[in-house]
């Protein structure tokens, strides 16, 4: 069975600073993907206690290796803007 590297989804934010020049630049910020009760969702700021209460989680801005085909299919079907583009075969 194939495994995949999963990169969490991102949201583009800007401006990236206070100077006028920075108004033209945007930064990608990673979204944390969490699963509870079989339902996936995304968020930005979670405490460690909140993360511990979820069934599984993937911290925003990170890459995760060893993702199975079953988990990949569930993440894509979860309706949280995860697509094939978030995965690379290992």
N, C-alpha and C positions, 0 to 999 in steps of 0.2 A: 504494500500500500504506500502511495506517495505521501510525503510530508511537505509542508509549506512554511515559508517565512511570512509572518503577518505584520504589516505596518498599520498602526491605528490611523483612523481618519483624522483629517485636519480641518481647521477653519482659518480663513485668511482674515487677519486683523490689521488695521492701519488707522492713522499714521503710526509709524514706528518710533517717533520721537517728537520733540517740541519745536525744533527748527523748521522753517518753511520747506527746506529741502526734503525733510523726512515725510512730508505729506504725500510724496510720490511713491513711497515704499510701503509695502505691506509685509507682515510676518506670518508664517504658518504656525499655528498653535495646535498641538495634539489634543484630541479628545479621548478621554478615558472611556472604554467600553466595559460595561458591567452586565452581569446576568443574575437575575433573581427570579425564582419560580418559573424558569423556562423562558423568560422574556428578556431580550437584550435592550439596553438603552445606553445613551452616552451622556457624559457630563464633564464639567471642568474641574471642580474642586471637591474632593472627598477627603474626609479625615481617615486615619488608619482604622478607627473603630467602624466607620461606615464600610470601608473596603473589606474588612473581616466579616461583615454580615452578608456579603454577596456570595453567591454560589461560585462565581469565577469573575475575574476582572483582568483587563489589559490596560496598563497605564498609558496615557496619551504621550506621544512623542517617542515611543519605544518600538523596537522590533522584537517579535517573538518567533522562535524557531521551533520546529517539531509539531506544527499544527496539523492535525489529521484532516482527511477529506471530509469526515462527518462534521467536525467543528467548523471547517471552512464553509460548508454548505449551510450550516445553521447561522453563521454570522452574516452571510450574504442574504439569506432569507429573513433575517431579523428586522429588516426595515429601518436600518440605522445608517444608511448611506455607505455601507461597506460593499465594495464591488470586487470583481476579479482583479482590478488594478491594485488592490491592497495586498495581494498575495504573489509570491514568487516561489516556484517549485525549487526544492532543495536537491 
